[in-house]
Amino acid sequence: MQMAETMPPDRNARAGKKRGSRSGKVADFRYKRAPQSELPRKTGRDGRNRGNPSPAGAAAPALAKAEQDLAAIGTVRTAHQGEAYAALDLGTNNCRLLIARPSGRDFTVIDAFSRVVKLGEGLATTGRLSDKAMDRTLGALTICADKLQRRSVRLARSVATEACRRATNGPDFIERVRRETGIALDIISAEEEARLAVLGCHILLEAGDGPAMIFDIGGGSTELVLVEAGGGAEASHVPRILDWQSVPWGVVSLTDTVGHSEEGEAARIARYARMRQLVGDSFAPFAARVAEAAAHPDIRLLGTSGTVTTLASLYLELPSYDRRAVDGLIVPAGEMREISARLSVMTPYERSTLPCIGQDRADLVVAGCAILEAILDLWPARRLGVADRGIREGILRSLIAAERRSETSLRALHQQRSDKARR
């Protein structure tokens, strides 16, 4: 896949390049190397994610690994009912933690944490994480480490995304986090970020036969994923990825690059137009590739991000944010455009007084609106699905699924050995 040519000034950040792949311990928890996501990920020569399923022989290495595990522990482990799993997502703007226990085919959340840390503040102009941003983030991660310890988490995965991918001092910060909190963060690639987001929210995709797009507007980047037609909320399978794109524009990076000056309505209108232009130019290669699919009369769209949940709250005129009302909501795309247009001409103070925006989002929501409108330009769906779930849920699903596969393989191997012993 060709990465977008339009980039913020700090090109030396090596966007999309994976700098770390190590999973480590949180305090003294029994960590394992993070499993690969359940989503298929075969990439062609042109770099596009082809979404091919795993080959039929892929089970052999898993069985060999199960045999090694069995030899190491000497017995078959039983399912760890009641034990907790955790997912930590350190983004450019937010630090989020989810702790859950398996519940049937899904999981039940037992603890959660979210804090705006603005880790990527100023990154677009300096190429580095600032000392203040790192200190804020470390404070949030210390709280996360305490929660993980108190909840006796069995298995966890902690990931860092665009800010740490692009910052020249990103690896140094990751090491500092490990040293001071015990949390070992994986700096995941943009592709992995997109795949986890799809895994976490695809079940909310509106039912239909037309092609579908799932997107995630982050603080430092935006991922768009074209998935197979069909499926929807009733589908139990994870949709096959047909193509994807990540661009280095999120609510923080776009705001920092275009600037914060909003003196006068004319200046605000011009600033918003500049944002849409930058993002639209970055999306252009992907837009050309998906143009035929976008012409289908029944295209579907699902978004996961603070931007879409905030705009959905304004659409519902909620006095305060209510996840139950927003998660899974289907909103007319035209209404989202109208809300975006109104927000773009408001002053920061006017935006801060609106319910569900407040001071934290008042400065960044306009960039999110510009990104959303650029997405609607290339994928003009009539309706927009809203998901208050994403990477963390994707991590949890992959952890629990991998653990169940391991248990099944070990039981099968144990049965084989028992049968041989009886013969």
N, C-alpha and C positions, 0 to 999 in steps of 0.2 A: 504494500500500500504506500502510496506517495503521501508523505506528511505535508501538511499545508505549508505553502511557501511564505505566507505572511506571518511574521513572528514578532513578538515584543522585542524591545531593544536588546535584552540580555540573551543573545544567541548562544553565548558560551555555556548556557545552562544544560545543554545536551538533553533537550526535552525528549521524553519517551525512552531514553536509554536506561536500562536497568542497572542500578549501581550496586545493589545488594540482593542476595537471595537467601540469606541465612535466617533461619528461625531460631530463636533462643529461648531462654527461660524468663519467666516472670517470677521473681523471687525464687523459690525452690519448687515450682510446679513441674509436673511431669510433662514437659513439652516434647513434641515430636516435630520433625520437619513438616512444614505445612503441606498438605496434599494438594495435588493439582485439582483445579476446579472441575466439576462434572461436565462443563460445557466443552464441546469438541473444539480443537484449536489447531487445525492443519493450515499452514500458510503456504501459498504459492510463491513462485519466483517473483511475481510483482508485488509481494508483500501483503496481499489481501488475505484476510481470514476467510478460508473456504468453508469452515464449519463441517468438515468431513468427520463422520463418526470414527471411533477408535477401531483399528483392525481387529479381526476375530481372534487373533492370537495374543491379544493384549493381556489376557487373563493369566498367561503362564508366568510372567515375572511376579505378578501379585501372589500367585500360589507359592512361588519360591520364597518370597518375602515372608509369607505366612508360616512356612516351614521353619524359617530362621527364628521367627518370633516364638514358635512353639518350642523349639529346642532351647531357646534362652530361658523361658519361664517354666518349662517342664509340664505344663498343663494347659488346658483350654480355659481362657477367661470367659466369664459370663458377662452379659450385658450390664453396663454400669448404670443401672437405674438410679435416678435421683442425683447423679453427679452433674455438675455444671460445665457448660462450654462457654467460651467467651470470644468476642470479636471486637477488635479495637481498630478504628479507622481515623488516622491522623491526616486531615486534609489541609489545604492551604488556609482555610478560614476557621474550620471547626475541628474539635477533638471529640470523638463519639465512641462510647463503649456500650456493648450489649452483652448481658450475661443471661443464659437460658438453659433450660433442661429439656431433653427430648420428651415429646408428648405425642405418642402415636406416630403418624407420618410427618408431624411438624414439631414445633418446639414451643415452650411457654417461657416468656420473658420473666426473669425474677429480679433483675436489677438493670438499670440503665443510667448513663451519664452523658451529658452533652454540654460543651462550653465553647463559646466563640473565643478563639485564641489568636486569630489573625497572624498565623505563623508566616504567611507569605507577604505581609505588609512591607512595601518598599522593594520587594524582590525584583519586580519588573524593571526598575531603574538602576538597582545596584548589583544584581546578580547574586546577592548573599542574603542569608537569614540574619536579621538584626539581633543584637543582644537582648533588647526588650522583648521582641517576639519569642525568642527562644526561652527566656525566663518565664513568660506567661504560659507557654506551652508546657514547660517542665512542671509548673504548678498544677496544671490540669492532669498531666500524666502521673503525678504523685498520688492524686486522688484515685485515679484508675487503678494503680498498683495496689492501693489499700483495699479497694473493693474486690479485686481479684483474689487477694489473700483471704479476706474475710468470707468470701463465698466458696472457698475451697475449690477453685476451678480445676477441673481435670485436664482439659485440653483447650488451648487458645491459639489464636493467630492475631498478630498485630501488624498492621500495614501502614505505610506512609506513601503519599501520592505525589502530586505535581510539584509542590514546593520543595520537597526533599530531592525529587528527581532533578530539578533545574538548578538548585542553589550550589554554588561552588563549595560551600562549607556544609552541604547536606550530610555527607558521610561522617564528618566530625561531630555534627549534632546527634546523629544516630548513636554514635559511640558514647557521647555524653549522657544520652537518655539511658542507655544500657547500664552505664556506670552508676548513675545517681538514682535510678528507679528500679532497675532490674528488668525493665521491659526491653526486649530485643525486637526492633521494628524491621520488617521487610520493606525495602523501597521497591514497590511493584511497578511493572511496566504499564504503559497506558492500555495495552491490549488486555492485560490481566484485570485492570481496573474496570474496563468495559465489560468483560466477561462476568466478573463478580456482581456488577450492578444488574445485569440481565438475570443472573441466577437468583438474585434477591427479590426482584419485583415482577418477573414475567407473568406470574399467575394473575396479576391485575390487568393484563392486556385485554382490551375489549374483544369479545368474540367476533369472528368474521372470517371471510375467505380471502380477503385482499392482503397484500403485503403490509408489514408493520415495521415501525421504527420505534426504538427505545432510546432515550437520551438521558444523560446525567450532566447537569450544569454544576460544576464544582467551583471552588475558589480560584484554582489556577488553571484548570483545563475543562474542556467539555468533550464528552464522548457521545458519538452517535452510532447506533448499531442497527443494521437492517437484518431482520429475522424472517424466517420462512412464513409463508401464508398459512392460514388455518390456526387452530389452537384457540387460546383465549383462557378465560378464567376457569373453564371446566377441564382444561388439558392438564394431564399429570406429567407430561414430558417437558423437558426444557427445549425451547425452540432452537432450531439450528441457525447459527449465525451465517449469513450470506456475505456480508461486507461490513466494514466498520471504519470509523475515522475518529481520530483524536486531534483536537486543535488546542494550542496553548493559551486559550482565552477562557477565563473564568471570571467570576464577579470581582475578585480582588485584582487579578492581573490586568483585566480590561480597564477597571477604574483607575489603577495606578498609571497605566500607559497613556490613557486619554487625558487624565488630569481631573482634579476635583473642583475646579473653578465652575461655579454655576451662577455667576452674576448676571441677572436679567433673563427674561424668558427666551429671548432670541439666542442667547449663549447656550441655554439649556437645550433648546431645539437642535442647534448645530452640534453640540456635544453628543447628543443621542444619535443623530444621523451619522456622525463619525464612528461611533461604536458599532452601529449596525453595518456600516461599510467594511470595517476591519474584519468583523466576524464573517460577514457574507463572502468576502474575498478568500478567507481561509477555508470556508466550506466548499468553494467552487469546484475543486477536483472531485470531491465526494458527490456533490450535487449532480455533476455530469454523469457519474457512474450509475446513480440511482434514478436518473430522469425517467427512464422507461417504467420502472416500478411506481414512481410517484404519479404517473399518468393514469393509474388504475382508478376506477370510480369508487372503490371501497377501501382506501388506504386507512390504516389505523396508526395512532400515535400514543405513546406512553412516556411520561416524564417523571424522573425522580430527582428532586433537588429542593433546597430551601426556596428557590425562586418559585417553582410551580406550586408548592404547598402554600406559600405566602399569598400568591395571586388567587389561588382557590379559596383561601380564607376570606379575602376581600370580595370575591364573587358571591360567597355565601353570606356576607355581611356579618361574620362572627364577631362577637364582642371580645373574644380571646381565642387563642388557638385551640382547636379540638381535633386531635388526630383521628378520632373515630368518625368525624364528619368528613374529613378530607381524604383519608387513605382509601383509594378505590373510587373516588368521585370521577364522573365523566362530565367535562365542561365544554360548552361550545367554544371552538377556537376563536371565533370572532369576538366573544366576550373577553377572552384573555388578551387579545390585541387591544381592545378598547381600554382595559384597565392599564395595560402597559403604556399606552399613549398618554393617559391622564397622569400617571406617575412621573413620566419623563419631563413634564413641564412644571411639576410642583417644585417648590423650594425644599431643601433638606429638612427644614423645620416642619413644613406642612406634611411631609412624608412621615416624619417621626411621630406625629400625633395620631396617625392612623392605627387602628387596632391591628394586632398581629405583625406590625412592622417595627415600631419603636426605634430607639436610638441605634441599636446594633445593626439593623438592616437598612436604615434610612439612606446611608451613604452608598450601599452596594446594590440595592434592589434594582436601580435603573440599569446597571450593566447586565443584570440577569434578564431584565425585560428585553434589552437589545439582543441578547443571545437567543432568547425564546422566539422573538420575531424573525430572526435570521433562520432559525430552524423551520418555522412555519412557512417561510418563503420557499425553502427547498422541498418541504414535505407538507403540502397544503391540505392537511386533514381537516375535516369539518368539526371533529371533536378531539379533545385532548384528555387522556386518562392521567390521573394524578396518583402518585405513589409516595407515601411517607415510609419508604423502606428502600434498601439498596445494597451497598457494599457489605455492611455488617451482617445483614440477613443472608447474603450470598456466602459469606465466610462461614457462618453458622451451619448453613445447609450442607456445605461441602465437608466441614469437619465431621458432622454427625453421620453423613452418608459414608464417608471414608471409614469411620469407626465401625459402622454396621457391616460394611463389606469385609473389613478385617475380621470381625467376629464370625461372619458366615464362612469365610475361608478357613479359619482355624477350626471351627466345628467340623467342616467337611473333611479336613485333613485328619483330625482326631478320629473321625468315624472310619476313614480309610485304614488308619493304623489299627484300630480295634478289629475291623473285619479281617485284616491280614493276620492279626494275632490269633483270632479264633480258628482261622484255617490252618 
